[in-house]
Amino acid sequence: MWNEPSPERLNAIPRIYETEGVALNDKVIHLHFFLGGCDWYAAEFDGEDIFFGYVILNQDHDCAEWGYFSLKELKTVKIDGFLEVDCENEEHWQVRKASQVRGIKWF
């Protein structure tokens, strides 16, 4: 994985179920992972491996959904043996509400 998130960034993410009462459009997206036409947006983290967030695979916005994904699995994804999932670094990713992230459906 390129630009793996630092422990400080991971620790800043609310724990799983911590924002359960927050409407989807108000959930804060802390990290953005991407590769090609795939995007993973993290709103919660279990502190070890599992994120809750929004996932768009292969630019398929109609089938994109909120759910769980694994950091360990993201680290293993490779295309042609060298392209890896990247985590947008702090200089480029602004932590913001899901309603402010283009492509996330929250209704």
N, CA and C atoms as a LAMMPS dump frame, in Angstrom:
ITEM: TIMESTEP
0
ITEM: NUMBER OF ATOMS
321
ITEM: BOX BOUNDS ff ff ff
-5.0000000000000000e+02 5.0000000000000000e+02
-5.0000000000000000e+02 5.0000000000000000e+02
-5.0000000000000000e+02 5.0000000000000000e+02
ITEM: ATOMS id mol type element x y z
1 1 1 N 0.844 -1.181 0
2 1 2 C 0 0 0
3 1 3 C 0.883 1.236 0
4 2 1 N 0.522 2.177 -0.855
5 2 2 C 1.227 3.446 -0.889
6 2 3 C 0.594 4.382 0.136
7 3 1 N 1.396 5.208 0.766
8 3 2 C 0.906 6.185 1.75
9 3 3 C 0.013 5.554 2.813
10 4 1 N 0.501 4.494 3.414
11 4 2 C -0.264 3.839 4.48
12 4 3 C -0.566 4.862 5.581
13 5 1 N -1.807 4.885 6.093
14 5 2 C -2.143 5.883 7.117
15 5 3 C -1.327 5.681 8.391
16 6 1 N -0.918 6.769 8.982
17 6 2 C -0.122 6.729 10.209
18 6 3 C -0.997 6.286 11.382
19 7 1 N -0.367 5.797 12.449
20 7 2 C -1.131 5.453 13.655
21 7 3 C -1.934 6.645 14.183
22 8 1 N -1.398 7.843 14.046
23 8 2 C -2.107 9.034 14.514
24 8 3 C -3.398 9.258 13.713
25 9 1 N -3.315 9.08 12.416
26 9 2 C -4.526 9.235 11.591
27 9 3 C -5.546 8.155 11.921
28 10 1 N -5.08 6.94 12.094
29 10 2 C -5.994 5.842 12.426
30 10 3 C -6.636 6.057 13.792
31 11 1 N -5.867 6.536 14.757
32 11 2 C -6.401 6.758 16.109
33 11 3 C -7.404 7.898 16.168
34 12 1 N -7.397 8.78 15.181
35 12 2 C -8.322 9.91 15.152
36 12 3 C -9.713 9.517 14.647
37 13 1 N -9.831 8.31 14.095
38 13 2 C -11.106 7.849 13.54
39 13 3 C -11.971 7.282 14.661
40 14 1 N -13.251 7.652 14.714
41 14 2 C -14.139 7.069 15.736
42 14 3 C -14.175 5.543 15.612
43 15 1 N -14.357 4.887 16.71
44 15 2 C -14.423 3.423 16.727
45 15 3 C -15.744 2.939 16.124
46 16 1 N -15.741 1.697 15.677
47 16 2 C -16.938 1.079 15.096
48 16 3 C -18.121 1.271 16.047
49 17 1 N -19.248 1.649 15.496
50 17 2 C -20.534 1.92 16.177
51 17 3 C -20.541 3.217 16.981
52 18 1 N -19.425 3.895 17.083
53 18 2 C -19.374 5.127 17.864
54 18 3 C -20.237 6.231 17.254
55 19 1 N -20.412 6.205 15.929
56 19 2 C -21.227 7.229 15.267
57 19 3 C -22.531 6.63 14.741
58 20 1 N -22.956 5.532 15.339
59 20 2 C -24.146 4.828 14.859
60 20 3 C -25.382 5.733 14.807
61 21 1 N -25.508 6.667 15.739
62 21 2 C -26.656 7.56 15.764
63 21 3 C -26.543 8.745 14.83
64 22 1 N -25.438 8.853 14.121
65 22 2 C -25.211 9.978 13.203
66 22 3 C -25.759 9.609 11.824
67 23 1 N -26.533 10.507 11.245
68 23 2 C -27.065 10.282 9.895
69 23 3 C -25.923 10.078 8.91
70 24 1 N -26.146 9.263 7.886
71 24 2 C -25.085 8.962 6.921
72 24 3 C -24.495 10.221 6.299
73 25 1 N -25.32 11.193 5.977
74 25 2 C -24.795 12.409 5.346
75 25 3 C -23.928 13.23 6.296
76 26 1 N -24.087 13.017 7.615
77 26 2 C -23.296 13.745 8.609
78 26 3 C -22.08 12.97 9.107
79 27 1 N -21.948 11.704 8.708
80 27 2 C -20.77 10.938 9.125
81 27 3 C -19.527 11.608 8.553
82 28 1 N -18.486 11.682 9.357
83 28 2 C -17.243 12.314 8.927
84 28 3 C -16.365 11.272 8.258
85 29 1 N -15.875 11.587 7.076
86 29 2 C -14.987 10.692 6.323
87 29 3 C -13.553 11.1 6.636
88 30 1 N -12.825 10.183 7.274
89 30 2 C -11.474 10.477 7.754
90 30 3 C -10.376 10.084 6.771
91 31 1 N -10.609 9.01 6.012
92 31 2 C -9.585 8.529 5.076
93 31 3 C -10.209 8.196 3.736
94 32 1 N -9.424 8.347 2.689
95 32 2 C -9.823 7.966 1.34
96 32 3 C -8.737 7.072 0.756
97 33 1 N -9.11 5.816 0.482
98 33 2 C -8.229 4.868 -0.198
99 33 3 C -8.712 4.771 -1.642
100 34 1 N -7.796 4.559 -2.586
101 34 2 C -8.217 4.473 -3.98
102 34 3 C -7.247 3.65 -4.809
103 35 1 N -7.781 3.139 -5.907
104 35 2 C -6.991 2.428 -6.909
105 35 3 C -7.83 2.388 -8.174
106 36 1 N -7.329 2.983 -9.228
107 36 2 C -8.086 3.009 -10.471
108 36 3 C -9.448 3.634 -10.246
109 37 1 N -10.509 2.946 -10.612
110 37 2 C -11.873 3.441 -10.44
111 37 3 C -12.523 2.995 -9.15
112 38 1 N -11.736 2.588 -8.183
113 38 2 C -12.266 2.118 -6.901
114 38 3 C -11.906 3.1 -5.789
115 39 1 N -12.882 3.344 -4.912
116 39 2 C -12.687 4.258 -3.793
117 39 3 C -13.263 3.658 -2.524
118 40 1 N -12.512 3.766 -1.433
119 40 2 C -12.948 3.333 -0.116
120 40 3 C -12.831 4.541 0.81
121 41 1 N -13.938 4.912 1.449
122 41 2 C -13.98 6.066 2.344
123 41 3 C -14.245 5.582 3.764
124 42 1 N -13.385 5.912 4.703
125 42 2 C -13.478 5.408 6.071
126 42 3 C -14.089 6.428 7.023
127 43 1 N -15.158 5.999 7.729
128 43 2 C -15.824 6.849 8.72
129 43 3 C -15.597 6.331 10.14
130 44 1 N -15.427 5.02 10.293
131 44 2 C -15.19 4.397 11.605
132 44 3 C -14.108 3.333 11.446
133 45 1 N -13.476 2.976 12.556
134 45 2 C -12.38 2.003 12.539
135 45 3 C -12.414 1.218 13.848
136 46 1 N -12.14 -0.074 13.778
137 46 2 C -12.163 -0.884 15.004
138 46 3 C -10.865 -0.801 15.798
139 47 1 N -9.892 -0.073 15.284
140 47 2 C -8.615 0.072 15.97
141 47 3 C -7.581 -0.96 15.573
142 48 1 N -8.001 -1.952 14.776
143 48 2 C -7.071 -3.003 14.357
144 48 3 C -7.068 -3.227 12.851
145 49 1 N -8.273 -3.474 12.263
146 49 2 C -8.301 -3.866 10.861
147 49 3 C -9.555 -3.424 10.109
148 50 1 N -10.685 -3.344 10.736
149 50 2 C -11.956 -3.16 10.047
150 50 3 C -12.408 -1.698 10.067
151 51 1 N -12.784 -1.222 8.885
152 51 2 C -13.356 0.11 8.723
153 51 3 C -14.84 -0.02 8.412
154 52 1 N -15.615 0.99 8.779
155 52 2 C -16.969 1.163 8.27
156 52 3 C -16.924 2.425 7.433
157 53 1 N -17.486 2.342 6.246
158 53 2 C -17.481 3.501 5.377
159 53 3 C -18.222 3.236 4.089
160 54 1 N -17.861 3.965 3.079
161 54 2 C -18.539 3.91 1.786
162 54 3 C -17.563 3.387 0.739
163 55 1 N -18.048 2.472 -0.12
164 55 2 C -17.183 1.855 -1.12
165 55 3 C -17.807 1.962 -2.505
166 56 1 N -16.987 2.407 -3.449
167 56 2 C -17.366 2.465 -4.858
168 56 3 C -16.356 1.594 -5.6
169 57 1 N -16.827 0.523 -6.232
170 57 2 C -15.929 -0.356 -6.976
171 57 3 C -16.142 -0.172 -8.476
172 58 1 N -15.058 -0.051 -9.199
173 58 2 C -15.074 0.061 -10.659
174 58 3 C -15.99 1.178 -11.155
175 59 1 N -16.013 2.294 -10.453
176 59 2 C -16.821 3.466 -10.807
177 59 3 C -18.306 3.147 -10.924
178 60 1 N -18.751 2.067 -10.274
179 60 2 C -20.157 1.656 -10.321
180 60 3 C -20.908 2.336 -9.179
181 61 1 N -21.336 3.557 -9.408
182 61 2 C -22.017 4.34 -8.378
183 61 3 C -23.398 3.779 -8.047
184 62 1 N -24.013 3.062 -8.988
185 62 2 C -25.33 2.478 -8.729
186 62 3 C -25.264 1.354 -7.697
187 63 1 N -24.157 0.64 -7.652
188 63 2 C -24.015 -0.47 -6.705
189 63 3 C -23.12 -0.118 -5.514
190 64 1 N -22.659 1.107 -5.431
191 64 2 C -21.829 1.542 -4.303
192 64 3 C -22.671 1.514 -3.037
193 65 1 N -22.01 1.272 -1.884
194 65 2 C -22.784 1.168 -0.649
195 65 3 C -21.938 1.396 0.595
196 66 1 N -22.637 1.642 1.694
197 66 2 C -22.034 1.732 3.016
198 66 3 C -21.832 0.319 3.53
199 67 1 N -20.691 0.078 4.187
200 67 2 C -20.428 -1.245 4.738
201 67 3 C -19.037 -1.315 5.351
202 68 1 N -18.565 -2.528 5.534
203 68 2 C -17.293 -2.778 6.205
204 68 3 C -16.236 -3.229 5.207
205 69 1 N -14.991 -2.81 5.449
206 69 2 C -13.875 -3.279 4.632
207 69 3 C -12.631 -3.383 5.506
208 70 1 N -11.679 -4.172 5.04
209 70 2 C -10.508 -4.538 5.833
210 70 3 C -9.236 -3.839 5.348
211 71 1 N -8.495 -3.262 6.279
212 71 2 C -7.203 -2.659 5.959
213 71 3 C -6.226 -3.724 5.474
214 72 1 N -6.212 -4.87 6.13
215 72 2 C -5.307 -5.952 5.718
216 72 3 C -5.577 -6.372 4.278
217 73 1 N -6.853 -6.471 3.906
218 73 2 C -7.183 -6.848 2.533
219 73 3 C -6.804 -5.76 1.544
220 74 1 N -7.031 -4.495 1.91
221 74 2 C -6.627 -3.409 1.009
222 74 3 C -5.127 -3.452 0.733
223 75 1 N -4.36 -3.827 1.739
224 75 2 C -2.905 -3.885 1.583
225 75 3 C -2.47 -4.969 0.6
226 76 1 N -3.319 -5.956 0.354
227 76 2 C -2.946 -7.059 -0.535
228 76 3 C -3.374 -6.846 -1.986
229 77 1 N -4.214 -5.837 -2.24
230 77 2 C -4.73 -5.607 -3.59
231 77 3 C -3.622 -5.042 -4.472
232 78 1 N -3.399 -5.731 -5.598
233 78 2 C -2.394 -5.279 -6.568
234 78 3 C -2.914 -5.548 -7.97
235 79 1 N -2.555 -4.661 -8.888
236 79 2 C -2.893 -4.839 -10.29
237 79 3 C -1.594 -4.969 -11.059
238 80 1 N -1.516 -5.994 -11.868
239 80 2 C -0.317 -6.267 -12.67
240 80 3 C 0.937 -6.393 -11.811
241 81 1 N 0.753 -6.744 -10.543
242 81 2 C 1.879 -6.995 -9.667
243 81 3 C 2.568 -5.773 -9.1
244 82 1 N 2.166 -4.572 -9.529
245 82 2 C 2.871 -3.398 -9.002
246 82 3 C 1.953 -2.233 -8.609
247 83 1 N 0.789 -2.095 -9.187
248 83 2 C -0.121 -1.019 -8.778
249 83 3 C -0.818 -1.421 -7.495
250 84 1 N -0.753 -0.565 -6.484
251 84 2 C -1.318 -0.878 -5.172
252 84 3 C -2.324 0.187 -4.757
253 85 1 N -3.156 -0.177 -3.794
254 85 2 C -4.09 0.783 -3.212
255 85 3 C -3.283 1.908 -2.567
256 86 1 N -3.763 3.114 -2.701
257 86 2 C -3.113 4.288 -2.128
258 86 3 C -4.064 4.907 -1.113
259 87 1 N -3.515 5.516 -0.087
260 87 2 C -4.303 6.287 0.87
261 87 3 C -3.942 7.747 0.647
262 88 1 N -4.956 8.538 0.352
263 88 2 C -4.701 9.954 0.102
264 88 3 C -4.096 10.589 1.355
265 89 1 N -2.968 11.246 1.199
266 89 2 C -2.276 11.79 2.372
267 89 3 C -2.933 13.076 2.864
268 90 1 N -2.499 13.503 4.038
269 90 2 C -3.133 14.635 4.715
270 90 3 C -3.087 15.929 3.916
271 91 1 N -2.068 16.106 3.107
272 91 2 C -1.976 17.329 2.314
273 91 3 C -3.075 17.407 1.253
274 92 1 N -3.594 16.246 0.847
275 92 2 C -4.577 16.219 -0.232
276 92 3 C -5.984 15.849 0.223
277 93 1 N -6.106 15.194 1.369
278 93 2 C -7.43 14.778 1.834
279 93 3 C -7.875 15.64 3.01
280 94 1 N -8.984 16.31 2.837
281 94 2 C -9.565 17.12 3.9
282 94 3 C -10.67 16.31 4.57
283 95 1 N -10.538 16.063 5.868
284 95 2 C -11.57 15.359 6.624
285 95 3 C -12.842 16.197 6.533
286 96 1 N -13.951 15.533 6.135
287 96 2 C -15.209 16.264 5.949
288 96 3 C -16.394 15.308 6.009
289 97 1 N -17.587 15.889 6.07
290 97 2 C -18.811 15.099 6.125
291 97 3 C -19.031 14.363 4.801
292 98 1 N -19.7 13.223 4.889
293 98 2 C -19.995 12.431 3.695
294 98 3 C -20.763 13.243 2.658
295 99 1 N -21.642 14.117 3.106
296 99 2 C -22.43 14.928 2.173
297 99 3 C -21.555 15.878 1.358
298 100 1 N -20.315 16.079 1.784
299 100 2 C -19.403 16.981 1.081
300 100 3 C -18.41 16.237 0.19
301 101 1 N -18.531 14.9 0.15
302 101 2 C -17.631 14.094 -0.679
303 101 3 C -18.37 13.71 -1.957
304 102 1 N -17.833 14.175 -3.058
305 102 2 C -18.446 13.877 -4.356
306 102 3 C -18.457 12.366 -4.587
307 103 1 N -19.604 11.849 -4.945
308 103 2 C -19.712 10.42 -5.241
309 103 3 C -20.355 9.591 -4.143
310 104 1 N -20.38 10.099 -2.913
311 104 2 C -21.013 9.343 -1.832
312 104 3 C -22.509 9.613 -1.813
313 105 1 N -23.272 8.527 -1.876
314 105 2 C -24.723 8.624 -1.748
315 105 3 C -25.078 8.358 -0.302
316 106 1 N -25.895 9.172 0.279
317 106 2 C -26.24 9.009 1.671
318 106 3 C -27.722 8.943 1.917
319 107 1 N -28.524 8.954 0.879
320 107 2 C -29.975 8.883 1.059
321 107 3 C -30.48 7.52 0.658
